[in-house]
Amino acid sequence: MTFGEMPDEATLDAWEFGLSGQERIDAFGNHAATMTLGVSGRAELLAMQAEFLAEDGQLAEARTAFAAALADGGWTTLHPKIGLLELALKLQDDAEADALLAELLQLYRDEQLIPDACVEVGEALEEAGRLKQAHRWFTMPLRELDPDELEDGDLLLLAGRYRVRRALGLPMDAFDEETDAIREAEDDEPA
């Protein structure tokens, strides 16, 4: 492994699954610190460090790491603004959460967020009890789709939308019926 460059997949796996707690957090953060701003992979390392910090309850440090990933501007699996939203919701910082939701919505409208990102936002909102907003995020990517022509990638959106609609007491619709049909088909498949 060369410092200043993104570690190979085996090294990342060793850090993620072979380490825990502060040792894992430090592995990602220390290596990111050797990388120049904007170098491919640096933002991803910072975002991963932020996720592990949040898991460890170090929320202020997680916020700093997500902000650093955002400032880097590089590609990340989880958009840093979604990580910041999750933290704002955990901290019950409604003003920050609402501001981040507005920014994320604009990113979605600008086609800079994929449907999987909408699942992440929807799940964060659902966990925070913001069910109407969660419903919106689970539904947005489905608006252009025919319920009879859904793909496997749409299943997480459907499942989240279904849960939230039941919690809100909304009636069944074509997407809910398709979700039930998919679940029944999965239950009928041999193990």
Secondary structure, DSSP 8 states (H G I E B T S, - for coil): --TTS---HHHHHHHHHH--HHHHHHHHHHHHHTS-TT-TTHHHHHHHHHHHHHHTT-HHHHHHHHHHHHHH----SS-HHHHHHHHHHHTT-HHHHHHHHHHHHHHHHTT-S-HHHHHHHHHHHHHTT-HHHHHHHHHGGGTTS-GGG--GGGHHHHHHHHHHHHHHT----HHHHHHHHHHHHHHHS--
